[in-house]
Amino acid sequence: MAANETASTHRLSSTTGVHLLKVAGHSLIKGASISVESKPFHVAGHDWVVEYYPSGNKNTGEQHTSVFINLENPGEAIVRANYSFCPGLPATGEKTTVNSSTHDFSAAHKSYRFSKFVRKADLTKWGYLNDDCLLIKDIGKILDDGLKADMTVKIGWFRRFKVHGCVLAARSPVFRAQLCVSMVESRRSSIRVRGICASVFEALLYYMYKDTLPPFMEEATEEATNMAQHLLVAADRL
């Protein structure tokens, strides 16, 4: 394949990455099990590659397209990740198809596939192809990267939270100052956070790691409303 037939862009947070793969000259890529690959992209300390089969892989036939996600640098630890793939918004304005799954990646299982990504007939029917170009959006979220927690956050007299210092430093300028600048806390394996209750800090940690609010906050309840107010105050401080 010519080098200019694909293009990749990537947007990253500490544990979530959004990657956009552009496949130009889509109709020129013919034959089962013929694929194009994205450039490697980095999410939470790991390198990934998206592999796209315009005519499906050997297990699906040629009626569907297929998408693979490959972990390029597996180590000894298991990496649990949730990946969602969808074609670029169709010209018709119809809701785009989403394929999502959670998978444990390791040296023995470096790849996960969506064998039936989108039917080939639907690429044209729903306007996914624009000037013979297909956009594939990949949203990846690392749920557990196998890294050992290296710090303890103390809340009050009794609550202790095991955390990854790199995640806190990436998500909070206050923690980054404590962990990376020459301060007393930066030479310790634990830090104390004052003026916040344990339940609020636990919800804040959930957001830091998963880039989404805890499930109970999706409900329109008094508890969720109160927690949202406390989180706004905590986020302003941290």
Beta strands, then each sheet from edge to edge (+ up, - down):
strand 1: 6-12
strand 2: 16-24
strand 3: 36-37
strand 4: 41-43
strand 5: 46-53
strand 6: 66-71
strand 7: 79-87
strand 8: 99-105
strand 9: 111-114
strand 10: 133-144
strand 11: 151-155
strand 12: 159-163
strand 13: 190-193
sheet 1: 1+ 2- 10+ 7- 8+
sheet 2: 3+ 5- 4+
sheet 3: 3+ 5- 6+ 9-
sheet 4: 12+ 11- 13-
end
